[in-house]
Amino acid sequence: MLGCIKNRETEGEVTFELSFLNVDDDDARVYISNYTEQTRNFTLQSKHVYTERFDTAVEVIGSTLSRKGIKVESDRHLLVYGSSRYNQYGLGGFVSLPISHHGYLYYIVTGDVHGEVLIVGVWPDTKVEVKLHLTSDVITYNDTTYINGSAITETLDEYHTMQIYSTGDMTGTEIRSSEPVSVFTGSKLIGTYPTTNHMVDQLPPLNLWGKTYVTVPPPGYIYTCKLTSGSPNTIVTYKCDESWEDFLVLPEAGSYQTIDFNKAACLLSSNEPILVTMIISKYTANPAMVIMSPLDDVTGEFMTYVPGMLVSAQLVIISNSSITIDPNRPLLSTVCPGHLDYCITYLDNLIGNQTYTVSSQSESFVAAGFVYGRISTWKAACYSLFYRTSGKAPLPRQQEDPRVFDNMTTTVLPDTIEGSASNIVTTKTMNLNKTCLCYNYKKNNSKEIANLTQMLKETLFVNPITTNKYIRSLTSAEDPRTSSKLPMRDTHLEYLFMH
């Protein structure tokens, strides 16, 4: 479930594109729908990319509630790349998370100024609470003023888009929901004029954060790192050189610190999961944001895509194994700093609108990274290589958090919204295939299912005669009373009575 966040200060025509990469071995059937439940559908060949361009009607405008969500459904595993461009004024991009990776608990990360967040409804009657953490004095939502520490509550249905603006930093703002939601975050303005840009990325929920990261910029660039905690007393250790390491403490859930790592490659580890966000720039030019994926296990190979909007792109891959790129590209360099225990591979001058396959000599390896590219001297965007796959799955639906959602207020929307319809709307209404929401699944044969079932039975079985309850049942409590004693038999008296 997606949304086009209005991440720009200037006015002008917006170009919003979604690029669909079919990484499956079979052709995919893809459906795109908006709140009118009308669809655009097409077949996408295996290992191919299709790009759909939307008009300005999809852009979410204002700090308010609207119905501008975009749903993508498919019967195969897709990677979906979002790109937004505003004439010469800016560029932003993200790799979308499938619905299976949406969650109930988020902590926002934005730039230092002009922070914003967009929450997209996935399920009907979803109760949402946004507890604000602001550097600005106040914000306005639905014509109501809110201060730092206050909470905004709302009820979302599918396709609803709840957007909140701030003039300052919103990092640390907490989002809780009764059903999984999709969350986009960013800033309408970063950098120093005339090299300003906007930035956007899709937030992973807390259950997809990690404890081990490697951060590094593309060659010739610098970066700052914003570290956000999801638990109290989070200790983050970072090592950017063999000769030293340092640490910091994030005392509360939602606490954050920004560190200027400049050009250094750094290894970050923590005792609790953290969110790591890089803001990459060429000193004062090309600022772009990417939420880093933690180092994660990869089996076999993975594909990535360089969006067609990018004029010049670079690929940065962190891995514990030697990798190869197809189509074959000359590697700019591969370095293996001793303080990282990982190697960093750089590729330069990548071709836009091109897919690349990354593989290793090892069947299973650890990897993370991103694609960084620009469309002009000043404007750039960054895309994570993939979303994390080994995090905990969200709780089942309808497990509502009891700590929130009392005395909820609801914004009532009109049945129709003024303005022209998006070009995804067609005159034909389709019944969508709701069996697979861009979910990456694996088909198990009957033998694998039987083995898994037997393993679960053996793991979960408890022998009743080994329990404390059963052992205690064999021992009677001691009773000191005389009447409870079994009397000794007097055989002599028995003989007399019998004779």
N, C-alpha and C positions, 0 to 999 in steps of 0.2 A: 504494500500500500504506500503510495507516494504522494508528494505535494510539491508545488513550485513556490518556494518561499520568496517573498519580496525583499531580497537582500541587496538593496541599492538605495543610495541617497538621491541620485539624480533621476530625472524623468527621461524616458526614451523607450524605444521599442525593445521588447524582450524576445529573445530566441531561446526556447526551452526544448531540449531534445532528450529522448530516451533511446539508448542503443542496447539492443538485445543480443547477447552472445549465447548461442546454444552449445554448451560444452558436452552434451550427451552424444552418444553414438547413433541415436535415431533422430529422425526429423521431429520437430516440436510444433504443436499447435498452440498459438499464442492469442490471448484475448486481452484487449485493453478496454476498460469501461470507466465511465464517470458516474455521478450521482443520478443521472437520468436512466441508468441501467442499459443504455445503448452502447454498442461495442464496435471496435475495429478489430478484426481478426485476420490472421494470416498464418501460413505455414513457413517455418524457418528450418532450413536444412541443417544437418549436423555440422558442427564446427564453423558455422557461418554467423554473420552479423547483419542485423537489420536496424536501421535508425528511423524513428518516427519523430517528426517535428510538430510542435504544438503552437497555437497562436496565443496572444496575450490574455485570452479569457481564462486560462488555467492559473495565472499568477494570483496568489493569495495576497490581498491588499488590506491593510489596516490591522490594528490591534483589536481583533474582534473574532467572532465565530462566523464561519461560512461553510459552504458545501462545495469544495473544489478538489477533493481527493481523487486520485487516479489509481485504479486497481489493475494489476497485471496478473494474469493467471496462465498457467501452462501445464501440459502433461509431461514435461521434461524439465531437467535442471537447467536454469538460465542464470547468467550474470547480467544484471541490468545497470547500465551506466547512465547517470543523469548529468546533463551539462546545461548551464544557463549563461547567456551572454547578453549584455546590454550595450549594443552599438560598440563604441570605443571605450565605454566607461568601466567595464569589468567582466570577469569570468569566474565561475564557480563550478565545482563538480563533485560527484560522490559516486560510490558503488553501493547500490541499494541492498538492504537486508531483506530476505524473504520473511513472510509472515511467521514461519516457524521460529524465527530468531527475534521476533518482537517480544517485549516484556512488560512487566508491571511496575518496575522501579528504575528511574533514570536520575542522573545528575548532569546538569547542563554544563557545557563548556563553550564560551564565546570569546571574541576578541576583547580588548581592553575598553573599547567604546562601541556604541551602537549595536549592542548585543540583541539577539532575537532568537525566538524558538517557535517552531511550528509542530503541533501535535495533530496527527491524523487518526481519525476513528477507524477501527477495523471491525468491531462487533457492535451490535445494537445495545443501547442503554448502558454505555460505558461511563462510569463515574470517574472523574479526574480531579485531582487536587494538585495545584502547583504552589509550593511553598517558596516564596521569593527570597533570593540572596542577591542583593543589589549594591552596586557602588554609587548609583545615582540616588537622589532623594526619593523620588516617586516614579511610578509608571502608571499608565492609563490603559485599562482594558474595558471594552464595552461602555465607554464614557464614565467609568468609575475609577477613582484614584486609589492606588494601593502603595503602601510603604514597605520598606525592607522588613522581612520577617513575617509579613502577612501572607494569607493564602487566597488563591483564586480557585474557585470550584466551578465545575462545568459538567454537563452530561452530553456525551457524544454518541452519535450513531455512525454507521458506516458511511464513509466519504466526508464526514464533518472535518473541518480544518480549523483548529484553534491556534491563532497566531498572537504572540505577545512581543511588543517592542520595548526597548530601553535605550536611553542615551548613554548608559554606562555599560559595565561588565555584569553579566548575569551568571557567571560561572559559580557553581555550587548550588544553584536553584534545584530543588528536588521535585520530581514528578512521580506521583503514585496514581495507579488506576486499578479499577475493579476488573478490567479485561485488558489483554495486551493491546498496546498502542504503538504507532510508528512515530518517531520523533526526529526532526531535522533541526539543526542549530547552526549558528554562524554569526556574522556581523555584516552590517550594511556598508561599513567603511573601515578599512585598516590601512596602515601605512601613512606616509606624509605626501601631501599634494606636491607635484602632480602625479606621483607614483602610487596613488591610492587604488585599492581594489576592494571587492567584496569577497566573502568566503562563506562556504556552506559545506556541511557534511551530515551524514545520517548517524545519529547516536546509537551505539550498542547499549542494551540494558545492562544493569549491574552484573547479571549472571554470566555475561560474555566477556567481562574484563579479565585480565591476566595478572601474573606476578613477575614475569620476566620479559623484558623488552630490550631491543637494540635500536638506538636512534642515531641517524646520520643524515646529512644533507647531500644533495647531488654535488658533484665537483664544481667549485667556483661559487657556491652558495653558502649562506650561513643560516642559523635557525635558533629559535627559542623553543623551550619545552614547557608546556603547562601540565602539571601533574595534579590529578584530582583523586581524592579518596572516597571510598564507599563505605568505610567502617571507621569507628573511633580508633585512635592510637595506632595509626598506620605508619610504619617506618619504611622509608624508601632509601636504599643504598644505591649510589651511582658512582661508576668508575669510568673515567674518560682518559686514563693514562695508566701505564704500568706502575708508575711511581706513587700514585696516591688514589684514595677513594674517599668519599664523603657521604653523609647521610642527612636526611631531614625527617621531621615528624609532622604528620598531618593529624591534628588532635581530634577532629570530629568527621563524621560522614559529611561529605560535601566540601571539606577543606581543600585548598589548593595552593600551590606555589608555582611561580614562573621562574625558570632558570635560563640564562643565556649561555648556551653551550657553544656558540659561535660555529666553528667548523669541525668540532670534535666528534668522533664516534664514541658513543657511551653505552655501557651496559647498565641497565636499571633492574633492580630486584626489590621485592617488597614482601612483608609478612602477610599482607592482605591485598586483595585485588585492587588495582588502580587503573585509571584512565589516563593514557598518555597522548597528548595532542602536540603536534609539531606545527609551527608557523615558519615557513621557509621563505627566504627572500634573497635577493642579490643586493645586499646592503640596503638601499632604499627602494629597489625596484622588484617587480614580480612577486609580491607577497601572496602566499597561498597557504591554506590550512589542510592538514590531513590528520585524522584520528588513527593512530597506529594500531595495527593488529598485533597482539602479543605473539611471541614465537610459538608456532603451532606445528603439530605433526602433519606431514603431507605424505600420502601414499600414491605411488605411481608418478603422475605428472599433473600439472595444472596449466590452465590457459589464462591469458590476460589480454587486454585490448587497449589500444591507443585511440581515443576518440578522434573523429575527423575534424573537430573544431581546432585541434592543436596544430600549430605550424611546426614547432620543434619540441621534441619530447625526450626525456631521459628515463631510464628504468634503473631502479636501485633494488637489489635483492640481497637479503641477509640470510645465510644458510650455514649449516654445519657440514655440508657436503659439496663436492664439486658438481657444478650444474652446466647444462648445455641449453642453448636457445634455438628454436626452430620457428621461422626460417632462420638459417644460419646468419648471425650477425657478428662482426668482429667485436670482441669485448674491449671496452675502453680500458678497463683494468680490473683486477681482482686482488684485494688485500686481505690479509688475515692478522689483524692486530693481536698481540699476545694477551692483552687484558680483556678481550672479548670472548675468546673460545669459539668464535664464529668468523666466517669469511664474508666479505662484502664485495658484490659484483656490480660494476657500473656499465651501463650501455648508453651510448649517446646517439643523437641524430636519428631517433626512431621515426618511422613513417606513420603519419596519421591515418586513421581508418584501416588499421592493420592489426591482426591477431598474432600473438606470439605464444608458443608452447614452451614451458620450462620443465625440464626433467633432470634427473640425477642418476648416477651410476648405482646409487642405493635405492632399493625398493621403497624404503621409508626414510624420510629426512625431515628436518626442521627448517621452516622458512617463514619469512615475513618480508614486507617491502612495499613499494609504491611506484606509480608513474607520475612524473612531474613534467608539465609542459606549459607552453605559453602561446598566445595568439598575437602578441605585440611586444614592444619593448617593455611595457609596464604591467601587462595583465597575464596572470597565470592561474593554473588550477592543478590540483593534486588528487590522485585516485589510489586508494589502497588496492593491493593486489587481489585480496580476497577477504571475505568475512570469516571470523573464527568459527570452526566447526566442532570443537571439542568442549565447549562450555556447557554448563548445565542448561537443560531445556526449561522453558517457563513452566510455572505451575499450571495444572489443568484449569480450564475456564471455570468461572463461577466461584473460585476460591477468593473471596473478597477480603481485603485487608480490614480487620475490625477497628483499626486505629483511626481510620478516616471515613469520609463519606456520610457524616451526619449533617443534617440541616443543609443539604445541597441546594444550590440555586441553578436554574436552567434557563438558558437563553433560547427563546422561541424564534425560529426562523420562518420566513415566508415560504410558501410552497414553490415559488419560482424566484429566480435571481435575475435581475436585469443585466443585459449585456449579451453580446453575441456568443454563440456556442463554440466550444472547442472543435478543432477539425478532427478530433477522434470520434465525434458523433456522426453516425450514419443513419440512413432512413430505415435500416433493417435492425430489428431487435433480436438478440440471440439469447438462448438459454445457456448460461455459462457453465463450463465444466468446473464444478466446485470440489472435485476430488483431490486436486493437487494445486496448492498455491505456491508455485515456484519452489517446491520442497525437494531437497536432494535426498532421494530414498534409494535403498538397495533392495533388490528382490532376493529373498532367501528361499532356497529350495526346501523340500520337505525334510531332508536329512539334517540340514542345518537347524531347522526349527525344532526337530526332535532332540538334537544334541543340546540346544539351548534350553529346552524345556526340562530335560533330565538334569542339566547342571543347576538350574534354578531350584528344582525339587531337592537335590542333594544339599544345596547351600542353605535352603530355608527350613529343611526338616529338623525337628527337635525331638529326640528320643524321650518319651515321657518318664522313663524310669531313671533318667539322669538329672531330672529337675530337683531343685531344693524342696518343692512341695511334696514330691513323692517320697524323698528320703525322710522328711520330717514325719510323714504319715506312719512310718515304721517304728517310731519312738514314742512311747507314752510318757506323759508328764509324771514326775514322782509325787506320791501322795503319802504323807507321814502318818495319817490317821490309822489307829489300831484296827478299826473295822474294815479297813481296806486290805489288811494283810490276810493271806491265805493260811488258815489254821493247819497245824501239823496233825496228821492222823494218828490216833492212839490205838494201835492194834490190839493191846491187852484188853481194853474196855470193850472193844468190838467183840472179842472172843467170849467175855462174860455175858454180854447181852444176848449173844447168839446161843449160849448154853443155859 
